[in-house]
Amino acid sequence: MATLNQEVTFDKSLQLVSTTDLQGDITYANEAFCEVAGYSYEELLGQHHNIVRHPDMPKAAFADLWKKLKAGEAWRGMVKNRCKDGRYYWVDAYVTPLYEEGQHIGYQSVRVSPKSEHKQRAEMIYHKLNNGKHIEPLWSGRVARVWASAIILLMGLLWVSMNIDSRYALLELLFVASLFFLNFNELVTTPWKLNKLKQSFDSPSRYIYEGTELFDVARFHIGLLEARIKTILGRTADSTKRLQILSKELATISITTSKAVDIETVELEQLSAAIHQMSMTASEISNSTVTATDKVGETQKHCEQTQINMSETRQQVETLSEDVKQAANLAKELTDDADGIAKVMEEIQGIAYQTNLLALNAAIEAARAGEKGRGFSVVADEVRALSNRTHQATSLIEQSVDKMQNSLASWEDRMTHSSGQAEQCLLTACRSSELVADISNMMNEVHDVSTTISVAAEQQSVVSANISENVAKISQLSQETKHHASELKTSSSELAKKSNDIASLSDMFA
């Protein structure tokens, strides 16, 4: 990533806080760190911490950092970091190992805005380190000169004591010894302790923060303790901010919960009323279903009786149909017989006509015969009279036969029509019997369904009662939840107050 020679500064009150795991991957970054570095929290989370490392940082500084951290000690130093857009920013960083339940789980870093003289000194020293130059401390030579001066003074006093009166030699030796013991701390203890501190804190950071004077190493050690306290206060303030946010969220949640419980209570009351109404409706349905089941049972019995009656009617219609068919056949036979009679009557009519002609001829012949033929004429007249009467009788019989034929024809037509209707009635009776059988089966099914509905309605009534009890319990729990929400609101208010107290305490010692 390209770098820009443009510095980003931030307010001295801000503390840039981040934590990493043992591999250096970021596990937390506060809002101030994200804002200054130019990354979002999501972009930093899980990334290695060298995402903000600037190429101007010397390896010696990071070597000193990891040396301290691996030894379980804290490290303080000036760090030049790179922003997302390539710009840079300086921080006064304090890094410590992070423990959880006694286990080393990672590292934490709290950074503040550095002093300008520290930035200038860091730029100078880091430039030397990047160019392969070493930093030589001056205070070690000064300690050596102090020791040399003390030894020269001691040797001079011894020489003087050897060249003056021996009576004063012991006094001078005692004087020198007294001076040595009176200045033992300055001559022995302080240099020894400073040398021990030098061994522990001889690093580029010490030169940056305190310089190379004799007691700068002690001031650097004190500065580490101050940085440790500031880090503790910084982490406390950072955690307090999150606690304040959480307390506000808890207060909002408690208010929302309380409102939701109020709405839920109203809805539960409506639900309870609806369930009560449903229970009553279920009871009414159960009663109505029982009544309907009884009615269906009665209807089923009527259907069974109707089916029996239809079966009997069917048999009667079948018998009637057979009778009508036989009557139609008889009518046809009578019609045929009447036709035969009509033909016989036609023959008789013809015989009468011929007889009448013969009688007429006989009368004519008798008239021709005169007196001889008078007796024959009388017979001819009688025969003619008989022929006329036969003709008249035959005519009457023909009329009667015609009427009888017409009646028989009409009867045959009616019998044929009645036979067709009887067959249609038989088909209708069969269909009606089948329909009644289907209705009976359907009534059986309706009876079964009604029984099932009745049982289900009773069960629904029991379930409604159970639901009503559960709704009552839920309503009670809602009231308890509302009470807990009120307590939560109070607790969140107290938490917010305590968080503010802790935050103000941090500011007080910062």
C-alpha positions, 0 to 999 in steps of 0.5 A: 500500500502506498504511503503519503507524507501527511500526518493525521493528529487526534485529540489528546483526550482520545485513547485508541484501544485494540486487542489481538489474539496470540497470532496478532489478529485483531479481536477488538478495536474501539471507535477512536482507533477505527476513526483515526486509522480510517477503517471500519470495525468490520474491516479491522476485525480478524485482520492481522495488526500489521495492517496499520504498520508503517514501513518507517518503523525499525525492526529494532523497535518491534524486536524490543516489543516482542522481547518484553511481551514474550517475557510477560512484561509490558512495553511502552514506545512511540509507534508510527502507524499507517492509515487506510488512505496511506497517511500516518499518525504517531501514537504513544503506545503501551502494550501488555499481555492479555490474560483470562482466567490465568491463561495468556490469550492475547495482547492489548494496546492503549495508545494516546497522542504523543508529545511533540518532543517525543515525536521529534526524538522518535523520528531521529532515533528511528532514522538512525536505526533504519540506517544501521546506526547504534545509540550510545548512552552517555550516562555510563561514562559519567558513572565511570568518571564519578568512580574514577574521581572517587578513587583518585581522591582516595589515593590522594588522601592516602598519599598525603597521610603517608607524608604527614605526621603519623599522628594524623594519619589515622584521623585522615583515614577515618575521615576518608572512610566516613566520607566513603560511607556517607556517600555509599549510596551515591558511589555504590548503591545508586550506580548499581541500581541504575545499572540493573534498571539499564539492563531491564530498560535499555531500549530505543523507547527509553532514549525517546522518552527520557534521553541518555542522562544519568537518571533518565533510566529511573524516570523511564521506569517511573514513566512506565508505571504512569503509563500502566496506570493510564492504560488501566484507566484507559481500558476502564474508560473504554469499557465504561463507554461500552457499559454506558451504551449497554445501559442505554440499550438496556433502558431502551429495551426495558421501556420497549419491553414494558410497552410490549407487555402492555400491548401483550396484556391487552391482546391476551385479554382479547385472546382470553375473551375470544377463547371464552367465546370459542369455548362457548361456541364449541359447546353450542356446536357440540350440542347442535351436533348431538341434536343433528346426529339424533336427527340424522339417525331418525332420518336414516331410519326413515330412509331405511323404511322408505327404501323398504317401501320403495322396494315393495313399490318396485315389486308392485310396479313390476307386477302392474307392468306385467299385468298391463303388458298382458292386458295389452296383449289381450286387447290386441287379441280382441282387436284381432278377433273383432277384425275376424268378426268384421270379415265374417260380417262382410261375408254375411252381408255379401250373402244377404245381398246375393240372397236379396238379388236371388229373391228379386229374380225369383219374384220377377220369374214368379210374376212372369209365371202368373198364378203358377208362380204366386206361391213361389213369389210369396216365398221369394218375398219372404226370402227378400224380407229375410235378406233385408232384415239380415242386411239390417242386422248385419249393418247393426252388427257391423256398426257395433263391431266398428265401435268395438274395434275402435274401442279395442284399438283405443284400449290397445293404444292405452294399454301400450302407452300404460305398458310404456309408462309402467316400464318408465315407472319401474325404471323410476322406481329402480332409480328412486330405490338406488337414490334412497340407498345412496341417501341412506349411505350418505346419511350413515356417513353424515352420522359418522361425521356428526359423531366425529364433529361432536367428539372433536367439539368436546375435545375443542371445548376441553382444549379451549379450557386448557388454552384459557388456563394457559393464557391466564398463566401467560398473562400472569407471566406478562405482569411479572415480566413487566415488573422485571422490566421495571426492575431492569430499567431501574438497574440500567439507570443505576448501571448508567450512574455507576458507569458515569461515576467510573468514567469520571473517576478515570478522568480524575486520575488521567 
